Amino acid sequence: MREVRYEPLASPKSFALALPG
């Protein structure tokens, strides 16, 4: 599980989702 930060819509820390890719 890695912390992939995409375009932060709300907050970079709050929008830290582990997405494949």
KOLNU-33656 format. One record per residue (C-alpha): residue number from 1; x, y, z; residue in three letters. Coordinates in steps of 0.05 Angstrom, whole numbers, plus 5000, padded with zeros to 4 digits. Each point is the difference from the previous one (the first is absolute). Layout:
! residues N
NODE   i    u    v    w  aa
NODE NUM    X    Y    Z ALA
...
END
This chain:
! residues 21
NODE   i    u    v    w  aa
NODE   1 5000 5000 5000 MET
NODE   2 5032 5065 4978 ARG
NODE   3 4978 5072 5010 GLU
NODE   4 4983 5026 4931 VAL
NODE   5 4979 5072 5004 ARG
NODE   6 4962 5023 4938 TYR
NODE   7 4968 5068 4988 GLU
NODE   8 4979 5020 5071 PRO
NODE   9 4926 5019 4996 LEU
NODE  10 4993 5010 5075 ALA
NODE  11 5069 4993 5032 SER
NODE  12 5065 4965 4981 PRO
NODE  13 5003 4964 5066 LYS
NODE  14 4925 4984 5003 SER
NODE  15 5000 4979 4927 PHE
NODE  16 5058 4952 5008 ALA
NODE  17 4971 4939 4966 LEU
NODE  18 5037 4936 4984 ALA
NODE  19 4981 4991 4927 LEU
NODE  20 5028 4948 4953 PRO
NODE  21 5043 5033 4947 GLY
END
